């Protein structure tokens, strides 16, 4: 699984430093929102032909690592 996480990159010059897939302009956040809305990986692959199945699995792995943090603090909005 650790190799999947290598697909998630953070670069201050791309998407305001948000985590993206392989340095491309596909924020992890957006892909997770699409999956949460019910899109399957197969549907996403059709809509984003330059991405691979492993990219979406990497997004899920990244999210799973985030929820395993010791504590989460609410940020004032």
mmCIF file of the N, C-alpha and C atoms, coordinates in Angstrom:
data_MODEL
# 
_entry.id   MODEL 
# 
loop_
_atom_site.group_PDB 
_atom_site.id 
_atom_site.type_symbol 
_atom_site.label_atom_id 
_atom_site.label_alt_id 
_atom_site.label_comp_id 
_atom_site.label_asym_id 
_atom_site.label_entity_id 
_atom_site.label_seq_id 
_atom_site.pdbx_PDB_ins_code 
_atom_site.Cartn_x 
_atom_site.Cartn_y 
_atom_site.Cartn_z 
_atom_site.occupancy 
_atom_site.B_iso_or_equiv 
_atom_site.pdbx_formal_charge 
_atom_site.auth_seq_id 
_atom_site.auth_comp_id 
_atom_site.auth_asym_id 
_atom_site.auth_atom_id 
_atom_site.pdbx_PDB_model_num 
ATOM 1   N N  . UNK A 1 1  ? 0.806   -1.199 0.000   1.00 0.00 ? 1  UNK A N  1 
ATOM 2   C CA . UNK A 1 1  ? 0.000   0.000  0.000   1.00 0.00 ? 1  UNK A CA 1 
ATOM 3   C C  . UNK A 1 1  ? 0.850   1.265  0.000   1.00 0.00 ? 1  UNK A C  1 
ATOM 4   N N  . UNK A 1 2  ? 2.001   1.232  0.623   1.00 0.00 ? 2  UNK A N  1 
ATOM 5   C CA . UNK A 1 2  ? 2.835   2.427  0.694   1.00 0.00 ? 2  UNK A CA 1 
ATOM 6   C C  . UNK A 1 2  ? 3.207   2.929  -0.698  1.00 0.00 ? 2  UNK A C  1 
ATOM 7   N N  . UNK A 1 3  ? 3.337   2.014  -1.674  1.00 0.00 ? 3  UNK A N  1 
ATOM 8   C CA . UNK A 1 3  ? 3.675   2.471  -3.015  1.00 0.00 ? 3  UNK A CA 1 
ATOM 9   C C  . UNK A 1 3  ? 2.536   3.278  -3.619  1.00 0.00 ? 3  UNK A C  1 
ATOM 10  N N  . UNK A 1 4  ? 1.298   2.980  -3.237  1.00 0.00 ? 4  UNK A N  1 
ATOM 11  C CA . UNK A 1 4  ? 0.167   3.766  -3.723  1.00 0.00 ? 4  UNK A CA 1 
ATOM 12  C C  . UNK A 1 4  ? 0.276   5.212  -3.257  1.00 0.00 ? 4  UNK A C  1 
ATOM 13  N N  . UNK A 1 5  ? 0.717   5.415  -2.035  1.00 0.00 ? 5  UNK A N  1 
ATOM 14  C CA . UNK A 1 5  ? 0.807   6.768  -1.494  1.00 0.00 ? 5  UNK A CA 1 
ATOM 15  C C  . UNK A 1 5  ? 1.820   7.630  -2.242  1.00 0.00 ? 5  UNK A C  1 
ATOM 16  N N  . UNK A 1 6  ? 2.752   7.014  -2.939  1.00 0.00 ? 6  UNK A N  1 
ATOM 17  C CA . UNK A 1 6  ? 3.714   7.779  -3.732  1.00 0.00 ? 6  UNK A CA 1 
ATOM 18  C C  . UNK A 1 6  ? 3.027   8.504  -4.888  1.00 0.00 ? 6  UNK A C  1 
ATOM 19  N N  . UNK A 1 7  ? 1.825   8.074  -5.226  1.00 0.00 ? 7  UNK A N  1 
ATOM 20  C CA . UNK A 1 7  ? 1.062   8.715  -6.297  1.00 0.00 ? 7  UNK A CA 1 
ATOM 21  C C  . UNK A 1 7  ? 0.445   10.037 -5.848  1.00 0.00 ? 7  UNK A C  1 
ATOM 22  N N  . UNK A 1 8  ? 0.374   10.259 -4.552  1.00 0.00 ? 8  UNK A N  1 
ATOM 23  C CA . UNK A 1 8  ? -0.197  11.486 -4.010  1.00 0.00 ? 8  UNK A CA 1 
ATOM 24  C C  . UNK A 1 8  ? 0.940   12.467 -3.762  1.00 0.00 ? 8  UNK A C  1 
ATOM 25  N N  . UNK A 1 9  ? 0.848   13.619 -4.401  1.00 0.00 ? 9  UNK A N  1 
ATOM 26  C CA . UNK A 1 9  ? 1.924   14.606 -4.300  1.00 0.00 ? 9  UNK A CA 1 
ATOM 27  C C  . UNK A 1 9  ? 1.380   15.936 -3.791  1.00 0.00 ? 9  UNK A C  1 
ATOM 28  N N  . UNK A 1 10 ? 2.260   16.682 -3.159  1.00 0.00 ? 10 UNK A N  1 
ATOM 29  C CA . UNK A 1 10 ? 1.911   18.018 -2.678  1.00 0.00 ? 10 UNK A CA 1 
ATOM 30  C C  . UNK A 1 10 ? 2.986   18.981 -3.181  1.00 0.00 ? 10 UNK A C  1 
ATOM 31  N N  . UNK A 1 11 ? 2.526   19.954 -3.958  1.00 0.00 ? 11 UNK A N  1 
ATOM 32  C CA . UNK A 1 11 ? 3.425   20.936 -4.541  1.00 0.00 ? 11 UNK A CA 1 
ATOM 33  C C  . UNK A 1 11 ? 2.747   22.300 -4.404  1.00 0.00 ? 11 UNK A C  1 
ATOM 34  N N  . UNK A 1 12 ? 3.381   23.250 -3.734  1.00 0.00 ? 12 UNK A N  1 
ATOM 35  C CA . UNK A 1 12 ? 2.755   24.560 -3.544  1.00 0.00 ? 12 UNK A CA 1 
ATOM 36  C C  . UNK A 1 12 ? 2.397   25.265 -4.856  1.00 0.00 ? 12 UNK A C  1 
ATOM 37  N N  . UNK A 1 13 ? 3.010   24.859 -5.944  1.00 0.00 ? 13 UNK A N  1 
ATOM 38  C CA . UNK A 1 13 ? 2.753   25.480 -7.245  1.00 0.00 ? 13 UNK A CA 1 
ATOM 39  C C  . UNK A 1 13 ? 1.565   24.852 -7.976  1.00 0.00 ? 13 UNK A C  1 
ATOM 40  N N  . UNK A 1 14 ? 1.043   23.758 -7.461  1.00 0.00 ? 14 UNK A N  1 
ATOM 41  C CA . UNK A 1 14 ? -0.066  23.054 -8.121  1.00 0.00 ? 14 UNK A CA 1 
ATOM 42  C C  . UNK A 1 14 ? -1.259  23.008 -7.188  1.00 0.00 ? 14 UNK A C  1 
ATOM 43  N N  . UNK A 1 15 ? -2.389  23.497 -7.647  1.00 0.00 ? 15 UNK A N  1 
ATOM 44  C CA . UNK A 1 15 ? -3.652  23.477 -6.885  1.00 0.00 ? 15 UNK A CA 1 
ATOM 45  C C  . UNK A 1 15 ? -3.487  24.044 -5.475  1.00 0.00 ? 15 UNK A C  1 
ATOM 46  N N  . UNK A 1 16 ? -2.732  25.127 -5.359  1.00 0.00 ? 16 UNK A N  1 
ATOM 47  C CA . UNK A 1 16 ? -2.541  25.834 -4.078  1.00 0.00 ? 16 UNK A CA 1 
ATOM 48  C C  . UNK A 1 16 ? -1.976  24.926 -2.990  1.00 0.00 ? 16 UNK A C  1 
ATOM 49  N N  . UNK A 1 17 ? -1.184  23.932 -3.389  1.00 0.00 ? 17 UNK A N  1 
ATOM 50  C CA . UNK A 1 17 ? -0.553  23.059 -2.411  1.00 0.00 ? 17 UNK A CA 1 
ATOM 51  C C  . UNK A 1 17 ? -1.427  21.940 -1.883  1.00 0.00 ? 17 UNK A C  1 
ATOM 52  N N  . UNK A 1 18 ? -2.623  21.787 -2.435  1.00 0.00 ? 18 UNK A N  1 
ATOM 53  C CA . UNK A 1 18 ? -3.477  20.679 -2.003  1.00 0.00 ? 18 UNK A CA 1 
ATOM 54  C C  . UNK A 1 18 ? -2.911  19.366 -2.553  1.00 0.00 ? 18 UNK A C  1 
ATOM 55  N N  . UNK A 1 19 ? -3.150  18.258 -1.861  1.00 0.00 ? 19 UNK A N  1 
ATOM 56  C CA . UNK A 1 19 ? -2.687  16.967 -2.377  1.00 0.00 ? 19 UNK A CA 1 
ATOM 57  C C  . UNK A 1 19 ? -3.342  16.673 -3.730  1.00 0.00 ? 19 UNK A C  1 
ATOM 58  N N  . UNK A 1 20 ? -2.522  16.267 -4.682  1.00 0.00 ? 20 UNK A N  1 
ATOM 59  C CA . UNK A 1 20 ? -3.009  15.929 -6.015  1.00 0.00 ? 20 UNK A CA 1 
ATOM 60  C C  . UNK A 1 20 ? -2.507  14.552 -6.430  1.00 0.00 ? 20 UNK A C  1 
ATOM 61  N N  . UNK A 1 21 ? -3.028  14.080 -7.524  1.00 0.00 ? 21 UNK A N  1 
ATOM 62  C CA . UNK A 1 21 ? -2.611  12.788 -8.061  1.00 0.00 ? 21 UNK A CA 1 
ATOM 63  C C  . UNK A 1 21 ? -1.442  13.001 -9.012  1.00 0.00 ? 21 UNK A C  1 
ATOM 64  N N  . UNK A 1 22 ? -0.315  12.404 -8.687  1.00 0.00 ? 22 UNK A N  1 
ATOM 65  C CA . UNK A 1 22 ? 0.896   12.391 -9.510  1.00 0.00 ? 22 UNK A CA 1 
ATOM 66  C C  . UNK A 1 22 ? 1.314   13.757 -10.037 1.00 0.00 ? 22 UNK A C  1 
ATOM 67  N N  . UNK A 1 23 ? 1.118   14.796 -9.244  1.00 0.00 ? 23 UNK A N  1 
ATOM 68  C CA . UNK A 1 23 ? 1.542   16.127 -9.659  1.00 0.00 ? 23 UNK A CA 1 
ATOM 69  C C  . UNK A 1 23 ? 0.665   16.728 -10.745 1.00 0.00 ? 23 UNK A C  1 
ATOM 70  N N  . UNK A 1 24 ? -0.416  16.050 -11.081 1.00 0.00 ? 24 UNK A N  1 
ATOM 71  C CA . UNK A 1 24 ? -1.351  16.574 -12.065 1.00 0.00 ? 24 UNK A CA 1 
ATOM 72  C C  . UNK A 1 24 ? -2.346  17.479 -11.353 1.00 0.00 ? 24 UNK A C  1 
ATOM 73  N N  . UNK A 1 25 ? -3.157  18.143 -12.080 1.00 0.00 ? 25 UNK A N  1 
ATOM 74  C CA . UNK A 1 25 ? -4.119  19.073 -11.479 1.00 0.00 ? 25 UNK A CA 1 
ATOM 75  C C  . UNK A 1 25 ? -5.438  18.378 -11.150 1.00 0.00 ? 25 UNK A C  1 
ATOM 76  N N  . UNK A 1 26 ? -5.323  17.235 -10.491 1.00 0.00 ? 26 UNK A N  1 
ATOM 77  C CA . UNK A 1 26 ? -6.481  16.487 -10.009 1.00 0.00 ? 26 UNK A CA 1 
ATOM 78  C C  . UNK A 1 26 ? -6.380  16.388 -8.492  1.00 0.00 ? 26 UNK A C  1 
ATOM 79  N N  . UNK A 1 27 ? -7.044  17.286 -7.771  1.00 0.00 ? 27 UNK A N  1 
ATOM 80  C CA . UNK A 1 27 ? -6.962  17.232 -6.312  1.00 0.00 ? 27 UNK A CA 1 
ATOM 81  C C  . UNK A 1 27 ? -7.580  15.955 -5.750  1.00 0.00 ? 27 UNK A C  1 
ATOM 82  N N  . UNK A 1 28 ? -6.915  15.380 -4.778  1.00 0.00 ? 28 UNK A N  1 
ATOM 83  C CA . UNK A 1 28 ? -7.417  14.193 -4.091  1.00 0.00 ? 28 UNK A CA 1 
ATOM 84  C C  . UNK A 1 28 ? -8.816  14.470 -3.543  1.00 0.00 ? 28 UNK A C  1 
ATOM 85  N N  . UNK A 1 29 ? -8.994  15.644 -3.000  1.00 0.00 ? 29 UNK A N  1 
ATOM 86  C CA . UNK A 1 29 ? -10.280 16.045 -2.419  1.00 0.00 ? 29 UNK A CA 1 
ATOM 87  C C  . UNK A 1 29 ? -11.421 15.869 -3.427  1.00 0.00 ? 29 UNK A C  1 
ATOM 88  N N  . UNK A 1 30 ? -11.209 16.324 -4.658  1.00 0.00 ? 30 UNK A N  1 
ATOM 89  C CA . UNK A 1 30 ? -12.258 16.224 -5.673  1.00 0.00 ? 30 UNK A CA 1 
ATOM 90  C C  . UNK A 1 30 ? -12.569 14.771 -6.027  1.00 0.00 ? 30 UNK A C  1 
ATOM 91  N N  . UNK A 1 31 ? -11.533 13.962 -6.156  1.00 0.00 ? 31 UNK A N  1 
ATOM 92  C CA . UNK A 1 31 ? -11.748 12.562 -6.502  1.00 0.00 ? 31 UNK A CA 1 
ATOM 93  C C  . UNK A 1 31 ? -12.496 11.832 -5.382  1.00 0.00 ? 31 UNK A C  1 
ATOM 94  N N  . UNK A 1 32 ? -12.153 12.149 -4.134  1.00 0.00 ? 32 UNK A N  1 
ATOM 95  C CA . UNK A 1 32 ? -12.860 11.539 -2.998  1.00 0.00 ? 32 UNK A CA 1 
ATOM 96  C C  . UNK A 1 32 ? -14.325 11.969 -2.974  1.00 0.00 ? 32 UNK A C  1 
ATOM 97  N N  . UNK A 1 33 ? -14.589 13.227 -3.292  1.00 0.00 ? 33 UNK A N  1 
ATOM 98  C CA . UNK A 1 33 ? -15.970 13.708 -3.329  1.00 0.00 ? 33 UNK A CA 1 
ATOM 99  C C  . UNK A 1 33 ? -16.779 12.976 -4.400  1.00 0.00 ? 33 UNK A C  1 
ATOM 100 N N  . UNK A 1 34 ? -16.165 12.746 -5.554  1.00 0.00 ? 34 UNK A N  1 
ATOM 101 C CA . UNK A 1 34 ? -16.860 12.023 -6.624  1.00 0.00 ? 34 UNK A CA 1 
ATOM 102 C C  . UNK A 1 34 ? -17.162 10.588 -6.213  1.00 0.00 ? 34 UNK A C  1 
ATOM 103 N N  . UNK A 1 35 ? -16.200 9.930  -5.566  1.00 0.00 ? 35 UNK A N  1 
ATOM 104 C CA . UNK A 1 35 ? -16.428 8.557  -5.102  1.00 0.00 ? 35 UNK A CA 1 
ATOM 105 C C  . UNK A 1 35 ? -17.492 8.531  -4.006  1.00 0.00 ? 35 UNK A C  1 
ATOM 106 N N  . UNK A 1 36 ? -17.456 9.511  -3.115  1.00 0.00 ? 36 UNK A N  1 
ATOM 107 C CA . UNK A 1 36 ? -18.448 9.582  -2.040  1.00 0.00 ? 36 UNK A CA 1 
ATOM 108 C C  . UNK A 1 36 ? -19.847 9.824  -2.603  1.00 0.00 ? 36 UNK A C  1 
ATOM 109 N N  . UNK A 1 37 ? -19.930 10.493 -3.742  1.00 0.00 ? 37 UNK A N  1 
ATOM 110 C CA . UNK A 1 37 ? -21.217 10.764 -4.382  1.00 0.00 ? 37 UNK A CA 1 
ATOM 111 C C  . UNK A 1 37 ? -21.757 9.544  -5.124  1.00 0.00 ? 37 UNK A C  1 
ATOM 112 N N  . UNK A 1 38 ? -20.935 8.484  -5.181  1.00 0.00 ? 38 UNK A N  1 
ATOM 113 C CA . UNK A 1 38 ? -21.421 7.248  -5.777  1.00 0.00 ? 38 UNK A CA 1 
ATOM 114 C C  . UNK A 1 38 ? -20.767 6.842  -7.082  1.00 0.00 ? 38 UNK A C  1 
ATOM 115 N N  . UNK A 1 39 ? -19.860 7.643  -7.598  1.00 0.00 ? 39 UNK A N  1 
ATOM 116 C CA . UNK A 1 39 ? -19.189 7.247  -8.839  1.00 0.00 ? 39 UNK A CA 1 
ATOM 117 C C  . UNK A 1 39 ? -18.259 6.070  -8.568  1.00 0.00 ? 39 UNK A C  1 
ATOM 118 N N  . UNK A 1 40 ? -18.257 5.138  -9.474  1.00 0.00 ? 40 UNK A N  1 
ATOM 119 C CA . UNK A 1 40 ? -17.359 3.990  -9.348  1.00 0.00 ? 40 UNK A CA 1 
ATOM 120 C C  . UNK A 1 40 ? -16.006 4.343  -9.957  1.00 0.00 ? 40 UNK A C  1 
ATOM 121 N N  . UNK A 1 41 ? -15.022 3.548  -9.630  1.00 0.00 ? 41 UNK A N  1 
ATOM 122 C CA . UNK A 1 41 ? -13.696 3.762  -10.219 1.00 0.00 ? 41 UNK A CA 1 
ATOM 123 C C  . UNK A 1 41 ? -13.779 3.601  -11.732 1.00 0.00 ? 41 UNK A C  1 
ATOM 124 N N  . UNK A 1 42 ? -14.590 2.671  -12.206 1.00 0.00 ? 42 UNK A N  1 
ATOM 125 C CA . UNK A 1 42 ? -14.741 2.467  -13.646 1.00 0.00 ? 42 UNK A CA 1 
ATOM 126 C C  . UNK A 1 42 ? -15.294 3.729  -14.317 1.00 0.00 ? 42 UNK A C  1 
ATOM 127 N N  . UNK A 1 43 ? -16.291 4.351  -13.692 1.00 0.00 ? 43 UNK A N  1 
ATOM 128 C CA . UNK A 1 43 ? -16.854 5.595  -14.241 1.00 0.00 ? 43 UNK A CA 1 
ATOM 129 C C  . UNK A 1 43 ? -15.824 6.714  -14.227 1.00 0.00 ? 43 UNK A C  1 
ATOM 130 N N  . UNK A 1 44 ? -15.058 6.796  -13.166 1.00 0.00 ? 44 UNK A N  1 
ATOM 131 C CA . UNK A 1 44 ? -14.023 7.823  -13.075 1.00 0.00 ? 44 UNK A CA 1 
ATOM 132 C C  . UNK A 1 44 ? -12.946 7.610  -14.133 1.00 0.00 ? 44 UNK A C  1 
ATOM 133 N N  . UNK A 1 45 ? -12.602 6.367  -14.386 1.00 0.00 ? 45 UNK A N  1 
ATOM 134 C CA . UNK A 1 45 ? -11.604 6.070  -15.414 1.00 0.00 ? 45 UNK A CA 1 
ATOM 135 C C  . UNK A 1 45 ? -12.093 6.506  -16.791 1.00 0.00 ? 45 UNK A C  1 
ATOM 136 N N  . UNK A 1 46 ? -13.389 6.379  -17.030 1.00 0.00 ? 46 UNK A N  1 
ATOM 137 C CA . UNK A 1 46 ? -13.950 6.837  -18.302 1.00 0.00 ? 46 UNK A CA 1 
ATOM 138 C C  . UNK A 1 46 ? -13.899 8.358  -18.396 1.00 0.00 ? 46 UNK A C  1 
ATOM 139 N N  . UNK A 1 47 ? -14.199 9.041  -17.297 1.00 0.00 ? 47 UNK A N  1 
ATOM 140 C CA . UNK A 1 47 ? -14.216 10.503 -17.286 1.00 0.00 ? 47 UNK A CA 1 
ATOM 141 C C  . UNK A 1 47 ? -12.815 11.113 -17.258 1.00 0.00 ? 47 UNK A C  1 
ATOM 142 N N  . UNK A 1 48 ? -11.862 10.398 -16.689 1.00 0.00 ? 48 UNK A N  1 
ATOM 143 C CA . UNK A 1 48 ? -10.490 10.902 -16.550 1.00 0.00 ? 48 UNK A CA 1 
ATOM 144 C C  . UNK A 1 48 ? -9.524  9.864  -17.135 1.00 0.00 ? 48 UNK A C  1 
ATOM 145 N N  . UNK A 1 49 ? -9.456  9.769  -18.461 1.00 0.00 ? 49 UNK A N  1 
ATOM 146 C CA . UNK A 1 49 ? -8.653  8.712  -19.094 1.00 0.00 ? 49 UNK A CA 1 
ATOM 147 C C  . UNK A 1 49 ? -7.151  8.795  -18.823 1.00 0.00 ? 49 UNK A C  1 
ATOM 148 N N  . UNK A 1 50 ? -6.670  9.948  -18.372 1.00 0.00 ? 50 UNK A N  1 
ATOM 149 C CA . UNK A 1 50 ? -5.235  10.056 -18.078 1.00 0.00 ? 50 UNK A CA 1 
ATOM 150 C C  . UNK A 1 50 ? -4.900  9.570  -16.670 1.00 0.00 ? 50 UNK A C  1 
ATOM 151 N N  . UNK A 1 51 ? -5.917  9.167  -15.905 1.00 0.00 ? 51 UNK A N  1 
ATOM 152 C CA . UNK A 1 51 ? -5.679  8.594  -14.575 1.00 0.00 ? 51 UNK A CA 1 
ATOM 153 C C  . UNK A 1 51 ? -5.812  7.076  -14.640 1.00 0.00 ? 51 UNK A C  1 
ATOM 154 N N  . UNK A 1 52 ? -5.266  6.424  -13.620 1.00 0.00 ? 52 UNK A N  1 
ATOM 155 C CA . UNK A 1 52 ? -5.258  4.963  -13.552 1.00 0.00 ? 52 UNK A CA 1 
ATOM 156 C C  . UNK A 1 52 ? -5.983  4.496  -12.304 1.00 0.00 ? 52 UNK A C  1 
ATOM 157 N N  . UNK A 1 53 ? -6.420  3.252  -12.321 1.00 0.00 ? 53 UNK A N  1 
ATOM 158 C CA . UNK A 1 53 ? -7.121  2.661  -11.174 1.00 0.00 ? 53 UNK A CA 1 
ATOM 159 C C  . UNK A 1 53 ? -6.333  2.881  -9.882  1.00 0.00 ? 53 UNK A C  1 
ATOM 160 N N  . UNK A 1 54 ? -5.019  2.714  -9.940  1.00 0.00 ? 54 UNK A N  1 
ATOM 161 C CA . UNK A 1 54 ? -4.178  2.872  -8.756  1.00 0.00 ? 54 UNK A CA 1 
ATOM 162 C C  . UNK A 1 54 ? -4.212  4.289  -8.204  1.00 0.00 ? 54 UNK A C  1 
ATOM 163 N N  . UNK A 1 55 ? -4.473  5.270  -9.065  1.00 0.00 ? 55 UNK A N  1 
ATOM 164 C CA . UNK A 1 55 ? -4.577  6.658  -8.602  1.00 0.00 ? 55 UNK A CA 1 
ATOM 165 C C  . UNK A 1 55 ? -5.765  6.822  -7.661  1.00 0.00 ? 55 UNK A C  1 
ATOM 166 N N  . UNK A 1 56 ? -6.888  6.203  -7.998  1.00 0.00 ? 56 UNK A N  1 
ATOM 167 C CA . UNK A 1 56 ? -8.073  6.300  -7.151  1.00 0.00 ? 56 UNK A CA 1 
ATOM 168 C C  . UNK A 1 56 ? -7.909  5.484  -5.873  1.00 0.00 ? 56 UNK A C  1 
ATOM 169 N N  . UNK A 1 57 ? -7.237  4.353  -5.989  1.00 0.00 ? 57 UNK A N  1 
ATOM 170 C CA . UNK A 1 57 ? -6.944  3.572  -4.787  1.00 0.00 ? 57 UNK A CA 1 
ATOM 171 C C  . UNK A 1 57 ? -6.001  4.350  -3.873  1.00 0.00 ? 57 UNK A C  1 
ATOM 172 N N  . UNK A 1 58 ? -5.081  5.092  -4.463  1.00 0.00 ? 58 UNK A N  1 
ATOM 173 C CA . UNK A 1 58 ? -4.170  5.931  -3.670  1.00 0.00 ? 58 UNK A CA 1 
ATOM 174 C C  . UNK A 1 58 ? -4.942  7.021  -2.933  1.00 0.00 ? 58 UNK A C  1 
ATOM 175 N N  . UNK A 1 59 ? -5.953  7.585  -3.567  1.00 0.00 ? 59 UNK A N  1 
ATOM 176 C CA . UNK A 1 59 ? -6.785  8.601  -2.897  1.00 0.00 ? 59 UNK A CA 1 
ATOM 177 C C  . UNK A 1 59 ? -7.473  7.998  -1.680  1.00 0.00 ? 59 UNK A C  1 
ATOM 178 N N  . UNK A 1 60 ? -7.995  6.797  -1.836  1.00 0.00 ? 60 UNK A N  1 
ATOM 179 C CA . UNK A 1 60 ? -8.659  6.129  -0.709  1.00 0.00 ? 60 UNK A CA 1 
ATOM 180 C C  . UNK A 1 60 ? -7.663  5.809  0.400   1.00 0.00 ? 60 UNK A C  1 
ATOM 181 N N  . UNK A 1 61 ? -6.486  5.358  0.031   1.00 0.00 ? 61 UNK A N  1 
ATOM 182 C CA . UNK A 1 61 ? -5.453  5.059  1.028   1.00 0.00 ? 61 UNK A CA 1 
ATOM 183 C C  . UNK A 1 61 ? -5.036  6.330  1.768   1.00 0.00 ? 61 UNK A C  1 
ATOM 184 N N  . UNK A 1 62 ? -4.897  7.419  1.034   1.00 0.00 ? 62 UNK A N  1 
ATOM 185 C CA . UNK A 1 62 ? -4.536  8.707  1.632   1.00 0.00 ? 62 UNK A CA 1 
ATOM 186 C C  . UNK A 1 62 ? -5.595  9.129  2.649   1.00 0.00 ? 62 UNK A C  1 
ATOM 187 N N  . UNK A 1 63 ? -6.863  9.024  2.266   1.00 0.00 ? 63 UNK A N  1 
ATOM 188 C CA . UNK A 1 63 ? -7.960  9.387  3.175   1.00 0.00 ? 63 UNK A CA 1 
ATOM 189 C C  . UNK A 1 63 ? -7.957  8.485  4.399   1.00 0.00 ? 63 UNK A C  1 
ATOM 190 N N  . UNK A 1 64 ? -7.679  7.218  4.204   1.00 0.00 ? 64 UNK A N  1 
ATOM 191 C CA . UNK A 1 64 ? -7.652  6.289  5.333   1.00 0.00 ? 64 UNK A CA 1 
ATOM 192 C C  . UNK A 1 64 ? -6.536  6.641  6.310   1.00 0.00 ? 64 UNK A C  1 
ATOM 193 N N  . UNK A 1 65 ? -5.404  7.081  5.790   1.00 0.00 ? 65 UNK A N  1 
ATOM 194 C CA . UNK A 1 65 ? -4.297  7.511  6.669   1.00 0.00 ? 65 UNK A CA 1 
ATOM 195 C C  . UNK A 1 65 ? -4.679  8.765  7.451   1.00 0.00 ? 65 UNK A C  1 
ATOM 196 N N  . UNK A 1 66 ? -5.411  9.670  6.815   1.00 0.00 ? 66 UNK A N  1 
ATOM 197 C CA . UNK A 1 66 ? -5.807  10.907 7.492   1.00 0.00 ? 66 UNK A CA 1 
ATOM 198 C C  . UNK A 1 66 ? -6.743  10.646 8.660   1.00 0.00 ? 66 UNK A C  1 
ATOM 199 N N  . UNK A 1 67 ? -7.661  9.713  8.518   1.00 0.00 ? 67 UNK A N  1 
ATOM 200 C CA . UNK A 1 67 ? -8.604  9.456  9.605   1.00 0.00 ? 67 UNK A CA 1 
ATOM 201 C C  . UNK A 1 67 ? -7.968  8.649  10.728  1.00 0.00 ? 67 UNK A C  1 
ATOM 202 N N  . UNK A 1 68 ? -6.791  8.131  10.519  1.00 0.00 ? 68 UNK A N  1 
ATOM 203 C CA . UNK A 1 68 ? -6.080  7.397  11.568  1.00 0.00 ? 68 UNK A CA 1 
ATOM 204 C C  . UNK A 1 68 ? -5.196  8.293  12.418  1.00 0.00 ? 68 UNK A C  1 
ATOM 205 N N  . UNK A 1 69 ? -5.309  9.610  12.232  1.00 0.00 ? 69 UNK A N  1 
ATOM 206 C CA . UNK A 1 69 ? -4.539  10.544 13.056  1.00 0.00 ? 69 UNK A CA 1 
ATOM 207 C C  . UNK A 1 69 ? -4.959  10.402 14.517  1.00 0.00 ? 69 UNK A C  1 
ATOM 208 N N  . UNK A 1 70 ? -4.066  10.726 15.416  1.00 0.00 ? 70 UNK A N  1 
ATOM 209 C CA . UNK A 1 70 ? -4.344  10.624 16.856  1.00 0.00 ? 70 UNK A CA 1 
ATOM 210 C C  . UNK A 1 70 ? -5.463  11.556 17.287  1.00 0.00 ? 70 UNK A C  1 
ATOM 211 N N  . UNK A 1 71 ? -5.505  12.768 16.703  1.00 0.00 ? 71 UNK A N  1 
ATOM 212 C CA . UNK A 1 71 ? -6.574  13.699 17.067  1.00 0.00 ? 71 UNK A CA 1 
ATOM 213 C C  . UNK A 1 71 ? -6.893  14.591 15.876  1.00 0.00 ? 71 UNK A C  1 
ATOM 214 N N  . UNK A 1 72 ? -8.139  15.018 15.834  1.00 0.00 ? 72 UNK A N  1 
ATOM 215 C CA . UNK A 1 72 ? -8.586  15.918 14.788  1.00 0.00 ? 72 UNK A CA 1 
ATOM 216 C C  . UNK A 1 72 ? -9.188  17.127 15.486  1.00 0.00 ? 72 UNK A C  1 
ATOM 217 N N  . UNK A 1 73 ? -8.795  18.307 15.054  1.00 0.00 ? 73 UNK A N  1 
ATOM 218 C CA . UNK A 1 73 ? -9.289  19.536 15.668  1.00 0.00 ? 73 UNK A CA 1 
ATOM 219 C C  . UNK A 1 73 ? -10.119 20.313 14.660  1.00 0.00 ? 73 UNK A C  1 
ATOM 220 N N  . UNK A 1 74 ? -11.226 20.847 15.115  1.00 0.00 ? 74 UNK A N  1 
ATOM 221 C CA . UNK A 1 74 ? -12.065 21.667 14.264  1.00 0.00 ? 74 UNK A CA 1 
ATOM 222 C C  . UNK A 1 74 ? -11.375 22.993 14.018  1.00 0.00 ? 74 UNK A C  1 
ATOM 223 N N  . UNK A 1 75 ? -11.387 23.405 12.767  1.00 0.00 ? 75 UNK A N  1 
ATOM 224 C CA . UNK A 1 75 ? -10.787 24.686 12.387  1.00 0.00 ? 75 UNK A CA 1 
ATOM 225 C C  . UNK A 1 75 ? -11.918 25.704 12.301  1.00 0.00 ? 75 UNK A C  1 
ATOM 226 N N  . UNK A 1 76 ? -11.714 26.854 12.919  1.00 0.00 ? 76 UNK A N  1 
ATOM 227 C CA . UNK A 1 76 ? -12.746 27.898 12.892  1.00 0.00 ? 76 UNK A CA 1 
ATOM 228 C C  . UNK A 1 76 ? -13.025 28.305 11.468  1.00 0.00 ? 76 UNK A C  1 
ATOM 229 N N  . UNK A 1 77 ? -14.286 28.474 11.133  1.00 0.00 ? 77 UNK A N  1 
ATOM 230 C CA . UNK A 1 77 ? -14.645 28.867 9.765   1.00 0.00 ? 77 UNK A CA 1 
ATOM 231 C C  . UNK A 1 77 ? -15.045 30.315 9.675   1.00 0.00 ? 77 UNK A C  1 
# 
